[in-house]
Amino acid sequence: MNRKFAAYLPLCWLLAIPVLNVFYGLLNHGGADTARLVTEWDRLIPFMPVFIIPYLIWYPYVFFMFVVFFKKDRQVYYRSLTLTCIGLAVCYCIFYLFQTTLPRPDIGEGGILNSLVGFVYATDSPYNCFPSIHVLTSHIVLKAAFQCKLGRRATTAAGLISWSIIASTLFVKQHVIMDVLGGILLSEMLFFLIGRRLFRESGKERAAHEC
């Protein structure tokens, strides 16, 4: 029993994510120099309350996928979790130095979807926009899913869910295009600058251990 419990102890590192999220709340407010990155392209994107569903499943989805990585490939688990934590830290630094905001639409009254959107708007002020943390983490999870070799169906499902979450940030007007591009770019930079190095070092350690 103790051995089984000890085997799952590394999952406790997932608690680093909610701990880091404390800084999100501390920075989620405007100021005199708050910028807007809204473009004409953003104004063409319709407000679609139905996308609040993938938007809200983001948090359990990310944690579920980390558990999958933990069971399937520990190397992918540790690497993607490390990149996520570093990415969050980078985002919070950006929020502190370059705070952005965006206008929100009139969501109207009635309907469970509008109520869910209203709940999100009420609990999350329209700041901390660039880059999008929803996009950053969903993109990291998506890349990790391909590296983990989950199988065709599982990888396809991860792709559909990740991209629907990314799209949802635009359709529920929680982010603008620049926020999405910023999240994807940060994810790619983390994998290029840090992820590959972690992969090489882990590979060398594994090879040495096998020898």
Steps between C-alpha positions, in 0.01 A plus 500: 500500500780738595687412181195580286455832680868587457480418130243776452674762714654675195146604405516740796718722283178593321419712805760744371248619243227619742771644726638706211145605410493709817703757309230514232251633753748750640564640152144485367426872513543801276714809525576830336707338223269208420518428126250362248608266222162481326521505119242522223532124458393452861188709442402261220504198734146438630415447864388136534394396854515129411880523509486560873483119531852429364621815678391361837627145447851640455607459863386136553621412150853624566525314830351183348756506219786541745379188681494319164855613426605387848370150436615478139840674495661657808746691285217677316320561829794671670602695191152632417428585865832684528429697184150583624631637829772701326241627249269611780786686667582673171134596452480654847812705433343625177172582677694703754697691238240519220144474621230477234121502499215455253135605471234241571169463315152525641415135565128555547280312741368145527647166400753284676778589255456873559493432873830314477656784302368744758658291775839508326476875443406557864783291642774593253565869435587588137875530561803267484424448132833490316613228461204271561568240770213288362678491165848450646408197711271345238776527240759348735265211575436451128871481416557268794219272382678450168833436674338251736378285210158443648355338193311641206157536663630645825730745321216608269272553799770705675542708186128568465460593866813717512411694187137540610626651827731732308214605270268547797715780639411704192133406467413575864697826473747420775795562270595653167705362212825648629446322833457168321806551283698604806403181686593274206828685441597474867425126496716448191783709648494300824520170312778631276713670767436273800297193401755355260778541757292322763431225247870453424603499866224255594597280210864493607407420858271218386771358271758514779261328737430223250874446453 
